[in-house]
Amino acid sequence: MWLIVAAIAVVAAVALLLRRRGQVALDLNDTDKLVLSYVRKTGGAYESDIARSLGLPRTTVFKSVRRLERAGLISVEKRDGRNFVTPR
């Protein structure tokens, strides 16, 4: 009996996780999509380079990168004190 309950709980948790990922992806705005496309095209770039290349304010790119990171679409690592963004 406990095994069935545990299996149902696991299936429900996985379904909830997949639903959340889908919702996050739907919440991406045009800037997020533009930044994600650029990062995927280049294979990775510093936030400041993304801003310069796309003609966007650095704060806009910073916020977009944080949303994309929370969605699991990119990863961010510090390199020489700067944020380097790579696609996942």
BELVENPE-V417912 format. One record per backbone hydrogen bond with DSSP energy under -0.5 kcal/mol. NH is the residue of the N-H (numbers start at 1). CO is the residue of the C=O. If there is no record, write none. Layout:
# BELVENPE-V417912
<<NH | CO> <NH | CO>>
This chain:
# BELVENPE-V417912
<<5 | 1> <6 | 2> <7 | 3> <8 | 4> <9 | 5> <10 | 6> <11 | 7> <12 | 8> <13 | 9> <14 | 10> <15 | 11> <16 | 12> <17 | 13> <18 | 14> <19 | 15> <20 | 16> <21 | 17> <22 | 18> <23 | 19> <24 | 20> <25 | 21> <26 | 22> <27 | 23> <27 | 24> <28 | 25> <33 | 29> <34 | 30> <35 | 31> <36 | 32> <37 | 33> <38 | 34> <39 | 35> <40 | 36> <41 | 37> <42 | 38> <43 | 39> <45 | 85> <47 | 83> <50 | 46> <51 | 47> <52 | 48> <53 | 49> <54 | 50> <55 | 51> <56 | 51> <61 | 57> <62 | 58> <63 | 59> <64 | 60> <65 | 61> <66 | 62> <67 | 63> <68 | 64> <69 | 65> <70 | 66> <71 | 67> <72 | 69> <73 | 68> <74 | 68> <75 | 86> <77 | 84> <79 | 82> <82 | 79> <84 | 77> <84 | 82> <85 | 45> <85 | 83> <86 | 75> <88 | 73>>
